[in-house]
Amino acid sequence: MHFFTKTLLSALIISAVTKLSEKSTIGGAFLKSLPLTSFLVFFFMKYEGRSNIEISRLSWDIFFLVIPSLILFVTFPVFLDRGLSFGVSLSFSTALMLSGYFLTLRLLSA
């Protein structure tokens, strides 16, 4: 039951962002930028009996891992604006983002 509820809530958020983006890209971006999934995860973790320390640690880990994810949002539109195809732009941006994740994870584990 919990898995179904989590899946349904996640799908509703994705659908809402997609629908709102059809009318307003800034509205869709705003909704997506809200940490709704993090809120839900924190809530479900607490509901399932996880400790405040575990939830706090997850929150810190999310914070540090958001930083390399920003690489995608900077490089993807730059590549598109320079005339690269959608697929190439997304591939290059993803590769750079994954490199950022790798570096961040290495720094965090040191």
Contacts in CASP RR format, 6 or more apart in sequence:
PFRMAT RR
TARGET T0000
AUTHOR 0000-0000-0000
METHOD contacts of the structure
MODEL  1
MHFFTKTLLSALIISAVTKLSEKSTIGGAFLKSLPLTSFLVFFFMKYEGR
SNIEISRLSWDIFFLVIPSLILFVTFPVFLDRGLSFGVSLSFSTALMLSG
YFLTLRLLSA
2 44 0 8 1.000
2 48 0 8 1.000
6 40 0 8 1.000
6 44 0 8 1.000
9 40 0 8 1.000
10 37 0 8 1.000
10 40 0 8 1.000
13 31 0 8 1.000
13 36 0 8 1.000
13 37 0 8 1.000
16 31 0 8 1.000
17 28 0 8 1.000
17 31 0 8 1.000
17 32 0 8 1.000
20 27 0 8 1.000
20 28 0 8 1.000
20 31 0 8 1.000
21 27 0 8 1.000
21 28 0 8 1.000
21 29 0 8 1.000
35 62 0 8 1.000
38 59 0 8 1.000
38 62 0 8 1.000
41 58 0 8 1.000
42 55 0 8 1.000
42 58 0 8 1.000
42 59 0 8 1.000
45 54 0 8 1.000
45 55 0 8 1.000
45 58 0 8 1.000
46 55 0 8 1.000
61 108 0 8 1.000
64 104 0 8 1.000
64 108 0 8 1.000
65 101 0 8 1.000
65 104 0 8 1.000
67 104 0 8 1.000
68 97 0 8 1.000
68 100 0 8 1.000
68 101 0 8 1.000
68 103 0 8 1.000
68 104 0 8 1.000
69 97 0 8 1.000
69 101 0 8 1.000
71 93 0 8 1.000
71 96 0 8 1.000
71 97 0 8 1.000
71 99 0 8 1.000
71 100 0 8 1.000
72 93 0 8 1.000
72 94 0 8 1.000
72 96 0 8 1.000
72 97 0 8 1.000
75 92 0 8 1.000
75 93 0 8 1.000
75 96 0 8 1.000
75 97 0 8 1.000
76 89 0 8 1.000
76 90 0 8 1.000
76 93 0 8 1.000
79 88 0 8 1.000
79 89 0 8 1.000
79 92 0 8 1.000
79 93 0 8 1.000
80 86 0 8 1.000
80 89 0 8 1.000
84 92 0 8 1.000
END
